[in-house]
C-alpha cells in the first residue's frame, strides 16, 4: 500500500522502508545523533544469471553493465522482536529468492546486515554478477550536489594509498569529484567496484564506517558509483551504492552457482558512525576484528629472529646486494654457526633460515648431505647458542621430480611454472599434496623447530586469468577454485598446529589473487599466528622515507593480528632509524645484514637491541595508537604505562611537540625517560605541561633519527 512504512530504530539508527508506488520502495538510513541521511533511494537489488555451463563470467564495466540485470519483484517485509527487519523477495523471471535481514539491538551502535540467496526452482542457477546495496543520490544533473555531499570523502580500510608491494592508489582519500567523474584509480590497481575490507565515508570530523566480515569465503565490501542516464548527450544523475554484497573478481566463489534447493549466505555487513579523523574509524574496525578473535594469542611472545639471508645470500638470487661478490656459493654449516654467533652477540633470540637449507626449494626436506642431521643442528642452536630455530617454507616448489599429483595442470595437461625467475612450479593443493606436505613439515617439527613461515603460496602466479588446475585425477572440482586452494593451504597449517601448538606460524596470502581480507582464516582452530609485513624487507629504508611503509602504520591502526617482517640492518643509518620504525610496527621482528663486530653500525644495533628488550613486552603485546605517522604510542596490557616512539624523517633536526590524552589512552605515569636509538639517555625527566588529563612535552630530534620515551609510574 502506498506510503506504508516499517521502521527499525534505536538511539543511534533509524532504518525506514517505505512503499511509495506499486513495487517501488525507499530505504532510508539515518544517523539519529546527527540527523544525517546515508541512504535515500530504493535498495539496489541487481543480479545477472547465465544458462551457460561453468562458474566464471566476465562482464563489461561501463555504465550499461546492469541493463540486463534481474530486479527484485516481490517483497514481503516484516519486523521481528523490534530488533530485526526482514525482507523476503523473488527476482524477476527466475526462481531465485532473497532473505534480507537488518539487525539492530537496543543500545548497539552497530547495524548488521545479512543476505541469503535461495534457489527454489528445478534447475541449477549460475550467477555471474551481483550488486546489492544501499543507494544514495549524490548528484542531480539539473540541480547539482545532493545535500552537502561535495564535502564528503572516501577512505579505504585497512590501508589508504599503498597496498602490498606494488599497489599505489595515488591518493590517501578520494573526494566526491573523484567518484563522480570516475578518474579515481588506474585499472592496474585491481579494484573495480571500489572493493576493500571496509570504507570510511564522511567528512574530516567523522562519518560512516562500512565493513564486511566473512570467514567462510573471500568477500569484500564495495563502494561504487551508479549512474541513471537522462535524455540528452552525457546527461545523468549519479548515485553511490554501498554495503550489501558484490562480486569482486569472482569472489565469493561459492556464491557463483546454486544447485536446486541450495542456498548461500553472504558474510555480515556492519555499519557504525565514527567521530574524529580516519584513525578513529580504523580503531573501530580493529575493535570489530578483536571481538571476532583477531588478536595475538595469550601465549604470544615472538623471539627476535636473525635472518642469515642478508649476510649469506639467497639461493635463488645468485648475485645481488646480499653477497660480497658476484659469484654466489651455497652457504655451509660453518657459515650458519657463524650467523648463530652473530645472532647471540647482537641480542637476537632465534636463528631464521631462509631458502637454502632444503634439498630443493619447496621440498621441505632437510639437506643432510650438506648440514648433517636436523636434530643435531637444532640441538646445537638451542643448547650451545641459546637460540630458537626458524625455517622458511615454500608451497610452490622447484623442479619436476615431485609426485605427479603435486603439479597444477592446464586444460592441455601442461605443468604450470609459478615463477620463471626461480623455476618454481605451481602447486595443486589437493588432498594428496596436503597429506605429503604435512608429513614432511612434521618431520622437521619433531626435531625442535620453533617457527615456520608459509611462503610462495601463489595460485598460478603468472598464469593468465588464474584459471587453476584442470586435472580430473586430483579429486578437486574442475577447475580448482581459488577458494579451495586457500582452504587446503590452511589445512596444512592446521595439521602442524594440532601436533605442535607452540610453534609460531606466519602464513603469506594463501595464494589467491588479487588478494583476500587480511583477517581471512586467522581465527580458525589451529590457524596461523601472524601476517606478513607486505614485503618491506628488501629496501626498508627506502620504503620508510618514500612512504610506502605507511601501510604498516595503517595496518596497526586497523589490526591486532601481529605482523612479521625481516629488515636488512645494513641499509639502516647509524641512528637506527629504520630499526625502531619497523620494531614499532612489526610485533615480530627479524634482523640481519651485519657481521663486522667492530663496525659502528654493528655496535649501534647491539645497543638498540638492549633497549628493545626493555620495551619489547609493550611493543609486542601492547595496544598501538598512531598519534600521527611519525609518533607512535604503545600502551601496556598489564598496567597503564607505555612507550612513545617519535621519528624525524627529514634531513634537518626538528622540534617535535607530543601531546597525550591520558583518558583516551588509559595511561597513568609520572616518569618520562627519553632515549635515542642507540640507548643513550637524552632526558631523565623532560619538562612537561599537564593540563587536566592532557600531557604535553617537546623534544628536539636529530635528522633521520628516532627517540624512544618510556612512560613509567614510580612511587616515592
C-alpha positions as CSV (number, residue, x, y, z in Angstrom):
1,X,0.0,0.0,0.0
2,X,1.3,3.5,-0.9
3,X,3.1,5.3,2.0
4,X,3.2,2.2,4.1
5,X,6.4,2.2,6.2
6,X,8.2,-0.1,8.6
7,X,10.8,1.3,10.9
8,X,13.8,-0.3,12.7
9,X,15.2,2.1,15.3
10,X,17.3,2.6,18.4
11,X,19.0,5.6,19.9
12,X,21.7,5.5,17.2
13,X,20.0,4.4,13.9
14,X,16.7,4.6,12.1
15,X,16.1,2.4,9.1
16,X,12.8,3.1,7.4
17,X,11.4,1.1,4.4
18,X,8.5,2.9,2.8
19,X,6.4,1.7,-0.1
20,X,5.8,4.8,-2.3
21,X,4.4,3.3,-5.6
22,X,3.5,-0.2,-6.8
23,X,6.7,-2.2,-6.4
24,X,8.7,1.0,-5.6
25,X,10.3,1.5,-2.2
26,X,12.6,3.9,-0.3
27,X,15.1,2.5,2.1
28,X,16.1,5.5,4.3
29,X,19.1,5.0,6.6
30,X,19.5,7.8,9.2
31,X,22.2,8.6,11.8
32,X,19.8,9.8,14.6
33,X,22.5,11.5,16.6
34,X,23.4,13.9,13.8
35,X,20.4,13.6,11.5
36,X,22.5,12.5,8.5
37,X,20.7,10.6,5.8
38,X,23.1,8.0,4.4
39,X,20.5,6.3,2.0
40,X,17.5,7.8,0.4
41,X,16.7,5.5,-2.6
42,X,15.3,2.1,-3.2
43,X,17.8,-0.6,-2.1
44,X,19.8,-1.7,-5.2
45,X,19.0,-5.4,-5.9
46,X,20.6,-6.4,-9.2
47,X,21.7,-9.9,-10.3
48,X,22.8,-11.4,-13.6
49,X,22.4,-15.2,-14.3
50,X,23.5,-17.3,-17.2
51,X,22.4,-20.5,-18.8
52,X,26.0,-21.3,-19.9
53,X,27.9,-24.0,-18.1
54,X,30.7,-23.0,-15.8
55,X,31.0,-20.6,-13.0
56,X,33.3,-17.8,-14.2
57,X,32.0,-14.9,-16.3
58,X,33.3,-11.5,-17.3
59,X,31.1,-8.5,-17.6
60,X,31.9,-5.1,-19.0
61,X,32.5,-2.4,-16.5
62,X,30.8,0.5,-18.4
63,X,27.5,2.1,-17.4
64,X,25.4,-0.4,-19.3
65,X,26.7,-3.3,-17.3
66,X,23.4,-3.8,-15.4
67,X,20.9,-3.2,-18.2
68,X,20.0,-7.0,-18.4
69,X,20.2,-7.5,-14.6
70,X,17.3,-9.0,-12.9
71,X,15.5,-7.0,-10.2
72,X,13.6,-7.9,-7.1
73,X,9.9,-8.1,-8.0
74,X,8.1,-9.5,-4.9
75,X,8.8,-8.3,-1.4
76,X,7.4,-9.3,2.0
77,X,8.7,-7.0,4.8
78,X,8.3,-7.7,8.5
79,X,9.8,-6.7,11.9
80,X,10.6,-9.4,14.5
81,X,11.1,-8.5,18.2
82,X,11.8,-4.9,17.4
83,X,15.4,-6.0,16.5
84,X,15.2,-7.5,13.0
85,X,13.7,-6.1,9.8
86,X,13.4,-8.8,7.3
87,X,12.8,-8.5,3.5
88,X,11.9,-11.7,1.6
89,X,11.5,-11.5,-2.1
90,X,11.8,-13.1,-5.5
91,X,13.8,-12.0,-8.6
92,X,12.1,-11.5,-11.9
93,X,11.9,-14.4,-14.4
94,X,13.7,-16.9,-12.2
95,X,13.0,-18.9,-9.0
96,X,15.8,-17.2,-7.1
97,X,14.8,-15.8,-3.7
98,X,16.4,-13.5,-1.2
99,X,16.1,-13.3,2.6
100,X,17.5,-9.9,3.6
101,X,17.8,-9.1,7.3
102,X,18.8,-5.9,9.1
103,X,19.5,-6.4,12.8
104,X,19.7,-3.6,15.3
105,X,19.9,-4.4,19.0
106,X,18.8,-2.0,21.7
107,X,21.7,0.3,22.7
108,X,24.0,-1.0,20.0
109,X,26.0,1.4,17.7
110,X,26.3,-1.4,15.1
111,X,23.7,-2.0,12.4
112,X,24.2,-5.5,11.0
113,X,23.0,-6.8,7.6
114,X,22.7,-10.4,6.4
115,X,21.8,-11.7,2.9
116,X,20.9,-15.2,1.8
117,X,20.1,-16.3,-1.7
118,X,18.0,-19.5,-2.3
119,X,17.4,-21.5,-5.5
120,X,13.7,-22.7,-5.2
121,X,13.5,-23.7,-8.9
122,X,14.1,-27.1,-10.6
123,X,17.4,-26.0,-12.4
124,X,20.9,-25.1,-11.3
125,X,21.4,-21.3,-11.4
126,X,24.8,-19.9,-12.5
127,X,25.3,-16.4,-11.2
128,X,27.8,-14.1,-12.9
129,X,27.1,-10.7,-11.3
130,X,25.6,-9.4,-8.0
131,X,25.2,-5.8,-6.9
132,X,23.2,-5.4,-3.7
133,X,23.5,-2.3,-1.6
134,X,22.1,0.9,-0.1
135,X,21.7,3.7,-2.6
136,X,22.2,7.5,-2.2
137,X,21.8,10.3,-4.7
138,X,24.9,12.4,-4.8
139,X,24.5,14.5,-7.9
140,X,21.4,15.5,-9.9
141,X,22.0,16.7,-13.5
142,X,19.7,19.6,-13.2
143,X,20.3,20.7,-9.6
144,X,23.8,19.7,-8.7
145,X,25.1,18.2,-5.4
146,X,22.6,16.4,-3.1
147,X,22.7,17.6,0.5
148,X,26.4,18.6,1.3
149,X,28.0,15.5,-0.2
150,X,30.5,17.7,-2.1
151,X,32.3,17.9,1.3
152,X,32.5,14.1,1.8
153,X,35.5,11.9,1.1
154,X,36.1,8.1,0.9
155,X,38.9,6.2,2.7
156,X,39.7,2.5,2.3
157,X,40.4,0.1,5.2
158,X,42.9,-1.2,6.2
159,X,45.3,0.8,4.0
160,X,44.8,4.1,2.2
161,X,47.2,4.8,-0.6
162,X,49.7,1.8,-0.6
163,X,48.7,-1.9,-0.6
164,X,51.1,-4.8,-0.5
165,X,54.3,-4.5,-2.5
166,X,53.3,-2.9,-5.8
167,X,49.9,-1.2,-5.5
168,X,49.8,2.6,-5.3
169,X,46.4,4.2,-5.4
170,X,48.0,7.6,-5.8
171,X,45.8,9.1,-3.2
172,X,45.1,8.6,0.5
173,X,41.5,9.6,0.3
174,X,39.0,10.3,-2.5
175,X,36.7,13.2,-3.0
176,X,33.1,13.1,-4.3
177,X,34.5,14.6,-7.5
178,X,36.8,11.6,-7.8
179,X,33.8,9.3,-7.6
180,X,31.5,11.5,-9.8
181,X,33.9,11.7,-12.7
182,X,35.4,8.2,-12.1
183,X,39.1,9.1,-12.6
184,X,39.6,7.5,-9.2
185,X,42.3,4.9,-9.8
186,X,44.3,3.3,-12.5
187,X,43.0,-0.1,-13.8
188,X,46.1,-1.9,-12.8
189,X,45.3,-1.3,-9.1
190,X,42.7,-4.2,-9.5
191,X,39.9,-2.6,-7.5
192,X,36.9,-2.5,-9.9
193,X,33.8,-1.6,-7.9
194,X,35.9,0.0,-5.2
195,X,36.3,-3.1,-3.2
196,X,38.1,-3.3,0.1
197,X,37.6,-4.8,3.6
198,X,35.9,-1.6,4.7
199,X,35.2,2.0,4.0
200,X,35.0,5.4,5.8
201,X,32.5,7.7,4.2
202,X,32.2,11.1,5.7
203,X,33.9,14.4,6.5
204,X,37.1,15.3,8.3
205,X,35.4,15.0,11.7
206,X,33.6,11.7,11.3
207,X,31.2,9.7,9.2
208,X,30.1,6.2,8.4
209,X,32.2,3.0,8.7
210,X,31.0,0.2,6.5
211,X,32.7,-3.2,6.6
212,X,32.3,-6.8,5.6
213,X,33.1,-9.9,7.6
214,X,33.2,-13.4,6.2
215,X,35.4,-16.3,7.4
216,X,33.7,-18.9,5.2
217,X,34.6,-17.3,1.8
218,X,36.7,-14.5,0.4
219,X,34.4,-11.5,0.3
220,X,34.9,-7.7,0.1
221,X,32.9,-4.6,0.9
222,X,32.1,-2.4,-2.1
223,X,31.6,1.3,-2.5
224,X,30.8,2.3,-6.1
225,X,29.1,4.9,-8.3
226,X,25.9,4.2,-10.2
227,X,24.5,6.4,-13.0
228,X,21.0,6.9,-14.3
229,X,21.0,8.1,-17.9
230,X,18.8,11.0,-18.7
231,X,17.6,12.4,-22.1
232,X,20.4,14.4,-23.7
233,X,24.1,13.6,-24.6
234,X,26.0,12.7,-21.5
235,X,23.3,13.7,-19.1
236,X,23.0,11.5,-16.0
237,X,22.1,11.5,-12.3
238,X,24.7,9.9,-10.1
239,X,24.3,7.7,-7.1
240,X,26.6,5.8,-4.7
241,X,26.0,2.2,-3.7
242,X,27.5,0.7,-0.5
243,X,27.1,-2.2,1.9
244,X,25.1,-5.3,0.9
245,X,27.2,-7.6,-1.2
246,X,29.0,-7.6,-4.6
247,X,31.0,-9.9,-6.8
248,X,34.7,-8.8,-6.9
249,X,37.0,-10.8,-9.3
250,X,34.6,-13.7,-9.0
251,X,34.6,-13.7,-5.2
252,X,32.9,-15.1,-3.2
253,X,33.3,-18.1,-5.5
254,X,30.8,-20.4,-3.7
255,X,28.0,-17.9,-4.5
256,X,28.6,-18.1,-8.2
257,X,26.2,-21.1,-8.6
258,X,23.3,-22.6,-6.7
259,X,22.0,-26.1,-7.1
260,X,18.3,-26.9,-6.8
261,X,17.2,-26.2,-3.2
262,X,20.6,-24.8,-2.3
263,X,21.1,-21.5,-0.5
264,X,24.1,-19.3,0.1
265,X,24.5,-16.9,3.0
266,X,26.9,-14.0,2.4
267,X,29.1,-12.5,5.2
268,X,27.7,-9.9,7.5
269,X,27.9,-6.2,6.6
270,X,28.3,-3.9,9.5
271,X,27.6,-0.1,9.8
272,X,28.7,2.3,12.6
273,X,29.1,6.0,12.9
274,X,32.6,7.2,13.9
275,X,33.8,10.5,15.4
276,X,37.1,12.2,14.5
277,X,39.6,11.6,11.8
278,X,40.2,8.4,9.8
279,X,42.3,6.9,12.6
280,X,39.2,6.7,14.9
281,X,37.4,4.8,12.1
282,X,40.3,2.4,11.8
283,X,40.3,1.8,15.6
284,X,36.6,0.9,15.4
285,X,37.4,-1.6,12.7
286,X,40.1,-3.0,14.9
287,X,37.7,-3.4,17.8
288,X,35.3,-5.2,15.5
289,X,38.0,-7.7,14.5
290,X,39.2,-8.2,18.0
291,X,35.6,-9.0,19.0
292,X,35.8,-11.8,16.4
293,X,39.0,-13.1,18.0
294,X,41.5,-11.5,15.6
295,X,44.3,-10.6,18.0
296,X,47.6,-12.2,19.3
297,X,47.1,-15.3,21.4
298,X,47.7,-15.5,25.1
299,X,51.0,-17.3,24.6
300,X,52.3,-14.8,22.0
301,X,55.9,-13.8,22.8
302,X,57.8,-13.9,19.5
303,X,61.6,-14.2,19.6
304,X,63.6,-11.7,17.6
305,X,64.9,-13.5,14.5
306,X,68.3,-13.2,12.9
307,X,67.9,-13.8,9.2
308,X,71.1,-15.3,7.6
309,X,69.9,-14.3,4.1
310,X,71.2,-10.7,4.4
311,X,74.8,-12.0,5.0
312,X,74.8,-15.3,3.2
313,X,72.6,-14.5,0.2
314,X,69.6,-16.1,-1.3
315,X,70.0,-19.3,-3.3
316,X,67.6,-18.1,-5.9
317,X,69.2,-14.7,-6.3
318,X,72.7,-15.9,-7.1
319,X,74.0,-12.4,-7.3
320,X,72.8,-9.2,-5.7
321,X,73.4,-6.8,-2.8
322,X,73.2,-9.6,-0.2
323,X,76.7,-11.1,-1.0
324,X,80.2,-9.7,-1.2
325,X,81.0,-10.9,-4.7
326,X,79.2,-11.6,-8.0
327,X,79.6,-15.3,-7.6
328,X,77.1,-16.9,-5.2
329,X,78.1,-20.0,-3.3
330,X,75.5,-22.0,-1.2
331,X,76.1,-21.4,2.4
332,X,77.8,-24.0,4.6
333,X,77.2,-25.5,8.0
334,X,80.1,-23.4,9.4
335,X,78.6,-20.2,8.0
336,X,75.3,-21.0,9.7
337,X,77.0,-21.4,13.0
338,X,78.8,-18.2,12.5
339,X,75.4,-16.5,11.9
340,X,74.2,-18.0,15.1
341,X,77.2,-16.5,16.9
342,X,76.3,-13.1,15.5
343,X,72.7,-13.5,16.4
344,X,73.5,-14.3,20.0
345,X,76.0,-11.5,20.3
346,X,73.6,-8.9,18.8
347,X,70.8,-9.9,21.1
348,X,68.6,-11.8,18.7
349,X,66.7,-14.8,20.1
350,X,66.3,-17.1,17.1
351,X,68.2,-18.1,14.0
352,X,66.0,-18.0,10.9
353,X,67.0,-19.9,7.8
354,X,65.6,-18.5,4.5
355,X,65.7,-20.7,1.3
356,X,68.8,-22.9,1.0
357,X,68.5,-25.3,3.9
358,X,66.5,-27.9,2.0
359,X,67.3,-30.4,-0.8
360,X,65.3,-28.3,-3.3
361,X,63.2,-25.2,-3.0
362,X,59.8,-26.2,-1.5
363,X,60.8,-29.8,-0.9
364,X,60.7,-29.3,2.9
365,X,63.3,-32.0,3.2
366,X,66.4,-31.0,5.3
367,X,69.6,-31.4,3.3
368,X,71.5,-33.8,5.5
369,X,74.3,-34.2,2.9
370,X,75.3,-30.6,3.4
371,X,74.3,-30.0,7.0
372,X,74.2,-33.3,8.8
373,X,71.1,-34.2,10.8
374,X,68.5,-31.6,11.6
375,X,68.1,-33.0,15.1
376,X,71.8,-32.4,15.8
377,X,71.8,-28.9,14.2
378,X,68.7,-27.9,16.1
379,X,70.2,-29.2,19.4
380,X,73.4,-27.2,18.8
381,X,71.4,-24.0,18.0
382,X,69.3,-24.4,21.1
383,X,71.9,-25.6,23.6
384,X,75.2,-24.1,22.5
385,X,73.9,-20.7,21.2
386,X,70.8,-20.4,23.4
387,X,68.7,-19.6,20.3
388,X,65.5,-20.9,18.8
389,X,65.3,-22.2,15.3
390,X,63.0,-21.0,12.5
391,X,62.6,-22.2,8.9
392,X,61.2,-20.7,5.7
393,X,58.8,-23.0,3.8
394,X,57.5,-22.9,0.2
395,X,54.2,-24.2,-1.0
396,X,55.2,-24.0,-4.7
397,X,58.3,-26.0,-5.5
398,X,61.4,-26.4,-7.7
399,X,61.9,-28.9,-10.4
400,X,59.9,-31.8,-11.9
401,X,60.8,-34.6,-9.5
402,X,57.9,-34.2,-7.1
403,X,54.9,-36.6,-7.1
404,X,52.9,-36.1,-10.3
405,X,49.7,-35.1,-8.4
406,X,51.5,-32.1,-6.9
407,X,51.6,-30.2,-10.2
408,X,48.9,-27.8,-11.3
409,X,47.8,-28.7,-14.8
410,X,46.3,-26.6,-17.6
411,X,43.4,-27.8,-19.8
412,X,46.0,-29.4,-22.0
413,X,47.7,-31.2,-19.1
414,X,50.8,-29.0,-19.0
415,X,52.6,-28.3,-15.7
416,X,52.4,-24.6,-14.9
417,X,55.5,-22.6,-13.9
418,X,54.7,-20.4,-11.0
419,X,57.7,-18.1,-11.2
420,X,60.1,-18.5,-14.2
421,X,62.7,-16.3,-12.4
422,X,63.4,-19.0,-9.9
423,X,62.0,-22.0,-11.7
424,X,59.2,-22.8,-9.3
425,X,56.2,-24.9,-10.4
426,X,52.6,-24.1,-9.3
427,X,51.3,-26.5,-6.6
428,X,47.9,-28.1,-6.9
429,X,46.9,-28.0,-3.3
430,X,44.8,-31.2,-3.4
431,X,44.3,-33.9,-0.7
432,X,47.4,-35.8,-1.9
433,X,49.6,-32.8,-1.5
434,X,48.1,-31.9,1.9
435,X,48.9,-35.3,3.3
436,X,52.5,-35.4,2.0
437,X,53.3,-31.7,2.7
438,X,52.0,-32.2,6.3
439,X,54.1,-35.3,6.7
440,X,57.3,-33.6,5.6
441,X,56.8,-30.5,7.7
442,X,56.0,-32.6,10.8
443,X,59.3,-34.4,10.2
444,X,61.0,-31.1,10.5
445,X,58.9,-30.0,13.5
446,X,59.8,-33.0,15.6
447,X,63.4,-32.0,15.6
448,X,62.8,-28.8,17.5
449,X,61.6,-26.1,15.1
450,X,60.1,-23.1,16.8
451,X,58.7,-21.1,13.9
452,X,57.6,-21.8,10.3
453,X,56.9,-19.2,7.5
454,X,54.4,-20.5,4.9
455,X,55.6,-18.6,1.8
456,X,55.2,-18.9,-2.0
457,X,51.6,-19.9,-1.8
458,X,50.8,-18.4,-5.2
459,X,47.9,-19.9,-7.1
460,X,49.2,-20.0,-10.7
461,X,51.0,-16.7,-10.2
462,X,51.9,-16.0,-13.8
463,X,49.0,-17.9,-15.4
464,X,46.6,-15.9,-17.5
465,X,43.3,-15.3,-15.7
466,X,44.3,-17.5,-12.7
467,X,42.2,-20.4,-14.2
468,X,43.5,-23.0,-11.8
469,X,44.1,-26.8,-12.1
470,X,42.1,-28.8,-14.6
471,X,43.3,-32.3,-13.7
472,X,40.4,-34.7,-13.3
473,X,42.6,-37.1,-11.3
474,X,43.3,-34.8,-8.4
475,X,40.0,-35.2,-6.6
476,X,39.0,-31.5,-6.7
477,X,36.4,-29.6,-8.7
478,X,37.5,-28.8,-12.3
479,X,38.9,-26.2,-12.5
480,X,40.0,-25.9,-8.9
481,X,38.6,-22.8,-7.3
482,X,40.9,-20.3,-5.6
483,X,38.8,-20.8,-2.5
484,X,39.7,-24.5,-2.5
485,X,43.4,-23.7,-2.9
486,X,43.3,-21.2,0.1
487,X,41.4,-23.7,2.2
488,X,43.8,-26.5,1.5
489,X,46.9,-24.4,2.3
490,X,45.4,-23.6,5.7
491,X,44.7,-27.3,6.3
492,X,48.5,-27.9,6.3
493,X,49.0,-25.1,8.8
494,X,46.3,-26.6,11.0
495,X,47.7,-30.1,10.8
496,X,51.1,-28.7,12.1
497,X,49.4,-26.7,14.8
498,X,47.4,-29.7,16.0
499,X,50.6,-31.6,16.7
500,X,52.8,-28.7,17.8
501,X,50.6,-25.9,19.1
502,X,53.5,-23.9,20.4
503,X,55.2,-23.5,17.0
504,X,54.6,-20.0,15.8
505,X,53.4,-19.8,12.2
506,X,53.3,-16.9,9.8
507,X,51.2,-17.5,6.7
508,X,51.5,-15.4,3.5
509,X,48.5,-14.6,1.4
510,X,47.4,-18.2,0.9
511,X,47.9,-17.8,-2.8
512,X,44.7,-16.1,-4.0
513,X,44.5,-13.2,-6.5
514,X,44.1,-10.4,-6.4
515,X,44.1,-10.6,-2.6
516,X,41.9,-11.6,0.4
517,X,40.9,-9.8,3.6
518,X,43.8,-9.9,6.0
519,X,41.8,-11.5,8.8
520,X,40.7,-14.3,6.5
521,X,41.3,-17.8,8.1
522,X,43.1,-16.3,11.1
523,X,40.9,-17.2,14.0
524,X,40.1,-20.7,12.8
525,X,41.0,-23.6,15.0
526,X,44.8,-24.3,15.0
527,X,45.3,-21.5,12.4
528,X,48.3,-19.2,11.9
529,X,49.6,-16.6,14.3
530,X,50.9,-13.8,12.1
531,X,50.5,-11.9,8.8
532,X,53.4,-10.9,6.6
533,X,54.7,-7.3,6.6
534,X,53.9,-6.5,2.9
535,X,57.4,-7.4,1.7
536,X,59.1,-4.4,3.2
537,X,62.2,-6.5,3.7
538,X,64.2,-5.6,0.6
539,X,64.6,-1.8,0.7
540,X,63.3,-1.0,4.2
541,X,64.9,2.5,4.4
542,X,63.6,3.5,1.0
543,X,60.2,2.1,1.9
544,X,60.2,4.2,5.1
545,X,61.3,7.5,3.5
546,X,59.2,7.1,0.4
547,X,56.1,6.5,2.4
548,X,55.4,3.0,1.1
549,X,55.8,1.6,4.6
550,X,52.8,3.8,5.6
551,X,50.7,0.7,5.1
552,X,52.4,-0.9,8.1
553,X,51.3,2.1,10.2
554,X,47.8,1.9,9.0
555,X,47.6,-1.8,9.4
556,X,48.3,-1.4,13.1
557,X,45.6,1.1,13.4
558,X,43.1,-1.4,11.9
559,X,44.6,-4.7,13.1
560,X,45.9,-6.5,16.2
561,X,46.9,-9.6,14.3
562,X,50.7,-9.4,14.6
563,X,52.9,-8.6,11.6
564,X,56.1,-10.5,11.0
565,X,58.9,-8.8,9.0
566,X,62.6,-9.0,8.3
567,X,64.7,-5.9,7.8
568,X,68.2,-5.6,6.4
569,X,70.1,-3.6,9.0
570,X,72.9,-3.0,6.5
571,X,70.6,-0.4,5.0
572,X,69.9,1.4,8.3
573,X,71.7,4.5,9.4
574,X,73.9,5.0,12.5
575,X,70.9,6.3,14.5
576,X,69.0,3.1,14.0
577,X,66.0,5.0,12.5
578,X,65.0,2.0,10.3
579,X,65.2,-0.5,13.2
580,X,63.0,1.5,15.5
581,X,60.4,2.3,12.9
582,X,59.8,-1.4,12.0
583,X,60.2,-2.6,15.6
584,X,57.2,-0.3,16.4
585,X,55.0,-1.7,13.6
586,X,56.0,-5.4,13.3
587,X,55.2,-7.1,16.6
588,X,57.6,-9.9,15.4
589,X,60.8,-8.5,14.0
590,X,63.6,-10.2,12.2
591,X,67.0,-8.5,11.6
592,X,70.2,-9.3,9.8
593,X,72.8,-7.9,7.4
594,X,75.7,-7.0,9.7
595,X,78.8,-9.1,10.6
596,X,81.7,-6.8,11.4
597,X,81.5,-6.7,15.2
598,X,84.0,-3.8,15.2
599,X,81.9,-1.5,13.0
600,X,80.0,1.4,14.4
601,X,76.7,0.2,13.0
602,X,77.1,-3.3,14.4
603,X,77.7,-1.8,17.9
604,X,74.8,0.6,17.4
605,X,72.5,-2.3,16.7
606,X,73.6,-4.1,19.8
607,X,72.8,-1.0,21.9
608,X,69.4,-0.7,20.2
609,X,68.7,-4.3,21.0
610,X,69.5,-3.8,24.6
611,X,66.8,-1.0,24.8
612,X,64.5,-3.0,22.6
613,X,64.4,-5.9,25.1
614,X,63.4,-3.4,27.8
615,X,60.4,-2.2,25.9
616,X,59.6,-5.5,24.0
617,X,56.7,-6.6,26.1
618,X,54.8,-3.3,25.4
619,X,55.7,-3.3,21.7
620,X,54.8,-7.0,21.2
621,X,51.6,-7.2,23.3
622,X,50.5,-3.6,23.9
623,X,47.8,-1.6,22.2
624,X,49.0,0.5,19.3
625,X,47.9,4.1,18.7
626,X,49.1,6.3,15.9
627,X,49.3,9.9,17.3
628,X,50.4,10.6,13.8
629,X,52.6,8.9,11.1
630,X,55.8,10.0,13.0
631,X,54.6,9.5,16.6
632,X,53.6,6.0,17.8
633,X,52.2,5.1,21.2
634,X,52.1,1.6,22.7
635,X,50.1,1.1,25.9
636,X,50.9,-1.8,28.1
637,X,48.2,-4.5,28.5
638,X,49.3,-5.1,32.1
639,X,49.2,-1.6,33.6
640,X,48.7,1.9,32.4
641,X,52.3,2.6,31.3
642,X,53.6,2.7,27.8
643,X,56.2,3.6,25.2
644,X,56.2,6.5,22.7
645,X,58.4,6.3,19.6
646,X,58.8,9.5,17.6
647,X,60.7,9.9,14.4
648,X,62.4,12.6,12.4
649,X,62.3,11.5,8.7
650,X,63.9,14.8,7.4
651,X,67.4,15.9,6.8
652,X,67.3,18.6,9.5
653,X,66.9,18.5,13.2
654,X,63.4,19.4,14.3
655,X,61.5,20.2,17.4
656,X,58.6,17.8,18.0
657,X,55.6,18.5,20.3
658,X,54.0,15.4,21.8
659,X,50.5,15.7,23.3
660,X,49.0,12.7,25.1
661,X,45.4,12.4,26.3
662,X,45.6,10.3,29.4
663,X,41.9,9.4,29.5
664,X,41.7,8.5,25.8
665,X,44.6,6.1,26.0
666,X,44.0,5.0,29.6
667,X,47.5,6.0,30.7
668,X,48.8,6.7,34.2
669,X,52.5,7.6,34.5
670,X,54.7,10.1,36.3
671,X,58.1,9.4,34.9
672,X,59.2,10.0,31.3
673,X,62.7,8.7,30.3
674,X,63.8,9.5,26.7
675,X,66.5,7.7,24.8
676,X,67.9,7.9,21.3
677,X,68.0,5.0,19.0
678,X,71.3,3.6,20.4
679,X,70.1,3.6,24.1
680,X,71.7,6.9,25.1
681,X,69.5,8.7,27.6
682,X,68.6,12.2,26.4
683,X,66.3,13.3,29.3
684,X,65.7,11.7,32.6
685,X,62.5,13.7,33.1
686,X,61.8,16.3,30.4
687,X,59.8,19.3,31.3
688,X,56.1,18.7,30.5
689,X,52.9,20.6,30.9
690,X,49.9,18.9,32.4
691,X,46.5,20.5,31.8
692,X,43.8,18.3,33.2
693,X,44.2,15.0,31.5
694,X,46.5,16.3,28.8
695,X,50.3,16.0,29.0
696,X,52.4,18.0,26.6
697,X,56.2,18.0,26.1
698,X,58.7,18.9,23.4
699,X,61.8,17.1,22.2
700,X,64.4,18.0,19.6
701,X,65.0,15.0,17.3
702,X,68.2,15.0,15.2
703,X,67.8,14.4,11.5
704,X,66.8,10.9,10.4
705,X,66.6,9.7,14.0
706,X,64.2,8.2,16.4
707,X,63.5,8.9,20.1
708,X,62.1,6.3,22.5
709,X,60.2,7.6,25.5
710,X,59.5,5.2,28.4
711,X,56.3,6.2,30.3
712,X,56.6,4.6,33.8
713,X,54.9,5.0,37.1
714,X,57.2,5.2,40.1
715,X,56.1,5.9,43.6
716,X,58.4,7.8,46.0
